Amino acid sequence: MNRYNRRVQVPDLQLPKYDNVEESVDREEGDSGINNGVARLTITESNVSDDQEPFMGVKVRRKASRHRDIQGDYLDVPSNSYLMKILQKQGDNQVLFADKVLKFTGSGKMKQRILLITDFAVYIVDPEINALKRRIALAAVEKICLSELSDNFFAIIIPTEYDLLMASTRKTEIVTVLVEATKSASDYELDVVFSNSFEYNADAELVKKIEFEEVEGGVKTRITRN
């Protein structure tokens, strides 16, 4: 089944705007807030924590900030001993991108994680316990999915494992780095797919669907079980 409806080249990507975002997510059995089988979580300034707010695009971004310089390593990885130990243990030493992002769990919860991209792999690190949660070889990544709207979400699709749904204000830079790194490491170009509705594997046995809708003042995002 063809779940995606349009492909574009990375140079055509536009810097993501910071719109108001409303998200509807389903919850696992036993969670509170069930309404006809679907629980809704509205992302507003009142219920987004300080560490989550920069990623969710709650506030409108100033026009001047849309054209900021690309830095790559926003965490100064060489000065972080635990990050360096993780990379050295895996034999990686060239960091192409490093920053904090929001990762969505299988139950729809948002967790702050460190995203590291090297010339060989993608790393997901828990900054609270300084632990490596996942390492994905670039060769295992099939495509990246994004909406056609001005949100900060992106999904990394890994057919041999489960996928990653994340949010970052540096989405464009992340996608560009992944495409270039994959091309250098594997000599093939990663697909970047735009669609306002796509499926992803939230875990090994759970497929979810994410839908995006442009509404007044921003983008409404809905995540449901498929």
C-alpha positions as CSV (number, residue, x, y, z in Angstrom):
1,M,0.0,0.0,0.0
2,N,1.3,3.4,-0.9
3,R,1.0,5.4,2.3
4,Y,2.7,8.5,1.1
5,N,1.6,10.9,-1.6
6,R,4.4,13.2,-2.6
7,R,8.2,13.2,-2.7
8,V,10.4,16.3,-2.9
9,Q,14.1,16.9,-2.9
10,V,15.7,18.2,0.3
11,P,16.8,21.5,-1.1
12,D,13.1,22.4,-1.5
13,L,12.5,22.0,2.3
14,Q,11.4,25.2,4.0
15,L,12.4,26.2,7.5
16,P,9.6,25.2,9.9
17,K,7.4,28.0,11.3
18,Y,6.4,28.1,14.9
19,D,2.6,27.7,14.8
20,N,0.2,27.0,17.6
21,V,-0.1,23.2,17.7
22,E,-3.1,21.1,18.9
23,E,-2.4,17.5,19.3
24,S,-4.8,14.6,19.8
25,V,-3.3,11.4,21.0
26,D,-4.6,8.0,22.1
27,R,-3.7,6.5,25.5
28,E,-2.8,3.1,26.6
29,E,-5.5,1.0,28.4
30,G,-5.7,2.1,32.1
31,D,-4.7,5.7,31.4
32,S,-7.2,8.4,32.4
33,G,-9.1,10.7,30.1
34,I,-10.7,8.1,27.8
35,N,-13.4,9.5,25.6
36,N,-15.1,7.1,23.2
37,G,-11.8,5.2,23.0
38,V,-9.7,8.3,22.1
39,A,-8.2,10.7,24.6
40,R,-7.3,14.2,23.5
41,L,-4.3,16.2,24.6
42,T,-4.3,19.8,23.6
43,I,-0.9,21.4,23.5
44,T,-1.2,25.0,24.8
45,E,1.1,27.3,26.7
46,S,-0.6,26.2,30.0
47,N,0.2,22.5,29.8
48,V,3.5,22.4,28.0
49,S,6.5,22.4,30.3
50,D,9.4,24.8,29.9
51,D,11.6,22.0,28.4
52,Q,8.9,21.0,25.9
53,E,7.7,24.4,24.8
54,P,10.6,25.1,22.4
55,F,9.9,21.9,20.4
56,M,6.2,22.1,20.1
57,G,6.0,25.5,18.4
58,V,3.5,27.0,20.9
59,K,4.6,30.6,20.4
60,V,4.9,32.4,17.1
61,R,8.5,32.7,16.1
62,R,10.0,36.1,15.3
63,K,10.7,36.5,11.6
64,A,14.4,37.2,12.1
65,S,14.9,33.9,13.9
66,R,13.8,31.9,10.8
67,H,17.2,32.3,9.2
68,R,19.5,31.4,12.0
69,D,23.0,29.9,11.4
70,I,23.3,26.2,11.2
71,Q,25.6,24.9,13.9
72,G,25.3,21.1,13.9
73,D,26.5,20.4,17.4
74,Y,24.2,22.4,19.8
75,L,25.3,20.5,22.9
76,D,29.1,20.8,22.6
77,V,29.5,17.0,22.6
78,P,33.3,17.0,23.1
79,S,32.7,18.6,26.5
80,N,30.1,15.9,27.6
81,S,32.1,13.0,28.9
82,Y,29.1,10.6,28.9
83,L,28.2,11.3,25.3
84,M,31.8,10.9,24.3
85,K,31.9,7.5,26.1
86,I,28.8,6.3,24.3
87,L,30.2,7.3,20.9
88,Q,33.7,5.9,21.6
89,K,32.2,2.6,22.7
90,Q,30.4,2.3,19.4
91,G,33.5,3.4,17.4
92,D,32.0,6.7,16.3
93,N,33.7,10.0,16.6
94,Q,32.4,12.4,13.9
95,V,29.3,14.2,15.2
96,L,27.2,15.8,12.5
97,F,24.3,16.9,14.6
98,A,23.5,17.0,18.4
99,D,20.5,18.6,20.1
100,K,17.6,17.9,22.4
101,V,14.3,16.8,20.8
102,L,11.0,15.4,21.9
103,K,10.4,11.7,21.2
104,F,6.9,10.2,21.2
105,T,6.6,6.8,22.9
106,G,4.2,4.0,21.9
107,S,1.6,5.3,24.4
108,G,1.8,8.8,23.0
109,K,3.8,10.4,25.8
110,M,6.5,13.0,25.1
111,K,10.0,12.3,26.4
112,Q,12.9,14.7,26.0
113,R,15.9,12.9,24.4
114,I,19.2,13.8,23.0
115,L,19.5,13.1,19.2
116,L,23.0,12.4,17.9
117,I,23.7,11.9,14.3
118,T,27.1,10.7,13.3
119,D,28.5,9.6,9.9
120,F,27.4,6.0,10.6
121,A,24.4,6.0,13.0
122,V,21.6,7.8,14.8
123,Y,21.7,7.8,18.6
124,I,18.8,8.4,21.1
125,V,20.1,9.2,24.6
126,D,18.2,9.8,27.8
127,P,19.7,13.0,29.3
128,E,18.2,12.3,32.8
129,I,20.1,9.1,33.3
130,N,22.9,9.6,30.7
131,A,22.0,6.3,29.1
132,L,21.9,5.2,25.5
133,K,18.4,4.1,24.6
134,R,18.8,3.3,21.0
135,R,21.3,3.2,18.2
136,I,20.2,2.9,14.5
137,A,22.6,2.4,11.7
138,L,22.1,4.9,8.9
139,A,21.9,2.0,6.4
140,A,18.7,0.8,8.3
141,V,16.8,4.0,7.6
142,E,14.4,3.8,4.7
143,K,12.8,7.2,4.6
144,I,11.8,10.3,6.5
145,C,8.2,11.4,6.7
146,L,7.0,15.0,7.3
147,S,3.7,16.9,6.8
148,E,3.2,19.5,4.2
149,L,2.4,22.1,6.9
150,S,4.4,24.3,9.3
151,D,4.8,21.9,12.2
152,N,8.0,20.5,13.9
153,F,7.2,16.8,13.6
154,F,9.2,14.2,11.6
155,A,9.3,10.4,11.5
156,I,12.3,8.3,10.8
157,I,11.2,5.1,9.2
158,I,13.2,1.9,10.0
159,P,11.6,-1.2,8.3
160,T,13.7,-3.7,10.2
161,E,12.8,-2.2,13.6
162,Y,10.2,0.2,14.9
163,D,10.1,3.9,13.8
164,L,10.9,7.1,15.5
165,L,8.4,10.0,15.8
166,M,10.0,13.2,17.1
167,A,9.6,17.0,17.1
168,S,12.3,19.6,16.8
169,T,12.5,23.3,15.7
170,R,15.6,22.2,13.8
171,K,13.7,19.7,11.7
172,T,15.0,20.9,8.4
173,E,18.6,20.7,9.6
174,I,18.1,17.2,11.0
175,V,16.6,16.0,7.7
176,T,19.3,17.5,5.6
177,V,22.1,16.0,7.8
178,L,20.4,12.6,7.6
179,V,20.1,12.7,3.9
180,E,23.7,13.8,3.3
181,A,25.1,11.4,5.9
182,T,23.2,8.4,4.4
183,K,24.4,9.3,0.9
184,S,28.0,9.5,2.1
185,A,27.8,6.2,4.1
186,S,25.7,4.1,1.8
187,D,25.9,5.8,-1.5
188,Y,22.1,6.1,-1.9
189,E,19.8,9.0,-1.3
190,L,17.3,8.8,1.5
191,D,13.7,9.4,0.6
192,V,12.1,12.5,2.1
193,V,8.3,12.2,1.9
194,F,5.7,14.8,2.5
195,S,2.1,13.8,3.5
196,N,-0.5,15.2,5.8
197,S,-1.4,11.7,6.8
198,F,1.0,8.8,7.3
199,E,1.5,5.6,9.3
200,Y,4.5,4.7,11.4
201,N,5.3,1.8,13.7
202,A,5.2,3.2,17.3
203,D,6.7,-0.1,18.5
204,A,7.3,-3.6,17.2
205,E,3.6,-4.5,17.2
206,L,1.8,-1.1,17.2
207,V,1.0,0.8,14.1
208,K,-0.2,4.4,14.5
209,K,-1.5,7.0,12.1
210,I,-0.6,10.7,12.4
211,E,-2.7,13.3,10.7
212,F,-2.1,17.0,10.2
213,E,-4.7,19.7,9.6
214,E,-4.1,23.4,9.1
215,V,-6.4,25.4,11.4
216,E,-6.7,29.0,12.4
217,G,-3.6,30.0,14.3
218,G,-1.6,26.8,13.6
219,V,-1.6,23.1,12.9
220,K,-3.7,20.5,14.6
221,T,-2.0,17.1,14.9
222,R,-3.9,13.8,15.7
223,I,-2.2,10.5,16.5
224,T,-4.4,7.4,16.6
225,R,-4.0,3.6,16.6
226,N,-4.4,2.3,13.1
